[in-house]
Amino acid sequence: MADETVEKISASEQKKEDWMNSKWRPMMGWMYMAVCACDFMLFPVLWSLLQSLSHGTISSQWQPLTLQGAGLFHIAMGAVLGIAAYGRTQEKLGGANNGGLGGGTTYQPPVQVNSGGMNNGGFNSATSSPTAFSAPAPTGVNSSSGFGTPAATVVTGFGGKPAPVQPQQPML
């Protein structure tokens, strides 16, 4: 009887992980937001109301609980949420979970061809090594004069989406 129920469960249900494994990151964020809202907004107001109703005057100010101990709670939560966000980013780039690509991404950065400028052999030439800070030159440019018409290529940005078309800049 137990074998029949296992066979009736779909493949997606078998792969589905526990709700705690998939929802702990948002729950940590909501918990941290609730603690900060209570400690910095709700509790000071309630503290003042309680003092004014019981004594008629406010004799002391609310001291935030999370700032005691040099604010270690905020430091720890910043570390937990930061590492969790970094880990989720790496999972998304790897194609894990929630309808990802499965086998990793197929994105490859576009090839940068730098041409023209300073007698076609100096600064930003095709023979020099491209750097991360050099602007990508359009491909298909007549390299003998430094001018020409760009070929019809689609440059992709981060994430594989088409990058916005940049206007041609005049050669200086």
VMD Tcl script that draws the C-alpha trace (Angstrom):
set ca {
  {0.00 0.00 0.00}
  {2.86 2.41 0.81}
  {4.49 1.66 -2.54}
  {1.34 2.72 -4.40}
  {1.31 6.17 -2.76}
  {4.96 6.77 -3.66}
  {4.25 5.99 -7.32}
  {1.26 8.37 -7.41}
  {3.38 11.35 -6.31}
  {4.53 13.35 -9.31}
  {8.19 13.98 -10.06}
  {7.86 17.67 -9.19}
  {6.43 16.78 -5.78}
  {9.27 14.36 -5.14}
  {11.86 17.02 -5.95}
  {10.07 19.69 -3.90}
  {12.07 20.61 -0.84}
  {10.77 21.40 2.62}
  {9.08 24.81 3.00}
  {11.57 25.82 5.68}
  {14.50 25.26 3.32}
  {12.97 27.42 0.62}
  {11.48 30.19 2.79}
  {14.07 30.82 5.50}
  {15.71 33.77 3.73}
  {12.52 35.85 3.39}
  {11.49 34.85 6.91}
  {14.80 36.14 8.30}
  {14.28 39.45 6.51}
  {10.71 39.83 7.76}
  {11.78 38.89 11.30}
  {14.58 41.46 11.29}
  {12.22 44.13 9.94}
  {9.64 43.30 12.65}
  {12.24 43.43 15.43}
  {13.54 46.81 14.23}
  {10.02 48.23 13.84}
  {9.09 47.13 17.36}
  {12.35 48.20 19.01}
  {12.59 51.62 17.32}
  {8.96 52.60 16.66}
  {6.33 50.61 18.58}
  {8.03 50.06 21.95}
  {9.14 53.71 22.45}
  {5.57 54.90 21.86}
  {4.12 52.26 24.19}
  {6.80 53.06 26.81}
  {5.89 56.74 26.75}
  {2.15 55.99 26.91}
  {2.64 53.61 29.83}
  {4.67 56.17 31.77}
  {2.27 59.01 31.06}
  {-0.76 56.92 32.10}
  {0.82 55.58 35.29}
  {2.77 58.60 36.63}
  {1.49 61.49 34.58}
  {5.02 62.41 33.39}
  {7.66 60.70 31.29}
  {10.62 60.15 33.60}
  {12.90 57.99 31.42}
  {13.44 57.36 27.75}
  {13.12 53.99 25.99}
  {16.47 52.26 25.52}
  {16.44 50.06 22.38}
  {17.12 46.46 23.35}
  {18.88 45.59 20.10}
  {21.46 48.36 20.54}
  {22.65 47.04 23.89}
  {25.82 45.02 23.73}
  {27.31 47.33 21.07}
  {24.54 46.46 18.59}
  {25.75 42.90 18.13}
  {22.23 41.84 17.07}
  {22.31 44.21 14.07}
  {25.83 43.17 13.13}
  {24.88 39.49 13.29}
  {21.66 40.00 11.30}
  {23.53 42.04 8.70}
  {25.99 39.17 8.29}
  {23.25 36.52 8.11}
  {21.12 38.45 5.59}
  {24.16 39.49 3.54}
  {25.50 35.96 3.25}
  {22.00 34.65 2.52}
  {21.54 37.18 -0.28}
  {24.96 36.33 -1.71}
  {24.20 32.60 -1.53}
  {20.84 33.05 -3.28}
  {22.49 35.11 -5.99}
  {24.99 32.32 -6.58}
  {22.15 29.79 -6.71}
  {20.28 31.87 -9.28}
  {23.40 32.26 -11.40}
  {23.90 28.51 -11.16}
  {20.31 27.90 -12.25}
  {19.16 26.33 -9.00}
  {15.51 26.20 -7.92}
  {12.41 28.10 -8.99}
  {12.49 27.29 -12.68}
  {16.15 28.09 -13.22}
  {18.17 27.00 -16.20}
  {19.04 23.71 -14.54}
  {22.51 23.11 -15.92}
  {23.97 26.53 -15.25}
  {23.82 29.57 -17.45}
  {24.77 29.65 -21.11}
  {25.81 33.29 -20.95}
  {29.17 34.15 -22.43}
  {30.46 37.71 -22.35}
  {30.71 39.37 -25.76}
  {34.08 39.52 -27.46}
  {35.50 43.03 -27.36}
  {37.34 44.26 -30.44}
  {39.07 47.56 -29.93}
  {40.04 49.28 -33.15}
  {41.21 52.63 -34.38}
  {43.03 55.39 -32.57}
  {46.68 56.43 -32.55}
  {47.82 54.99 -35.88}
  {45.93 51.74 -35.33}
  {48.72 50.24 -33.30}
  {48.74 52.14 -30.05}
  {46.15 52.97 -27.47}
  {43.09 50.65 -27.55}
  {44.22 48.89 -30.70}
  {43.20 45.39 -31.66}
  {46.75 44.23 -30.92}
  {46.72 45.51 -27.36}
  {45.03 43.44 -24.69}
  {41.48 44.56 -23.89}
  {40.84 45.68 -20.33}
  {37.70 45.67 -18.25}
  {37.60 49.45 -18.37}
  {37.81 49.96 -22.13}
  {34.57 50.64 -23.96}
  {33.60 47.90 -26.41}
  {34.04 49.05 -29.97}
  {31.54 47.89 -32.56}
  {32.67 44.97 -34.67}
  {33.05 45.31 -38.40}
  {34.72 48.70 -38.30}
  {37.20 49.53 -41.04}
  {40.39 49.42 -38.99}
  {42.60 51.06 -41.64}
  {41.07 54.50 -41.18}
  {39.30 54.04 -37.84}
  {35.94 54.86 -39.42}
  {33.26 52.70 -40.94}
  {29.85 51.27 -40.30}
  {29.24 48.78 -37.53}
  {28.05 45.30 -38.38}
  {24.61 44.22 -37.19}
  {25.46 42.50 -33.91}
  {23.52 42.22 -30.69}
  {25.61 42.98 -27.64}
  {24.37 41.30 -24.50}
  {24.82 42.78 -21.05}
  {24.83 41.09 -17.67}
  {22.24 38.33 -17.43}
  {22.19 37.73 -21.19}
  {19.70 40.50 -21.96}
  {20.34 42.74 -24.97}
  {22.28 45.83 -24.00}
  {20.88 49.24 -24.94}
  {22.12 50.56 -28.27}
  {24.84 53.13 -27.75}
  {25.18 56.01 -30.24}
  {28.38 56.20 -32.24}
  {30.96 58.46 -30.66}
  {33.12 60.62 -32.95}
  {36.81 59.74 -33.13}
  {38.98 62.38 -31.52}
}
mol new
graphics top color blue
foreach p $ca { graphics top sphere $p radius 0.5 }
foreach p [lrange $ca 0 end-1] q [lrange $ca 1 end] { graphics top cylinder $p $q radius 0.2 }
display resetview
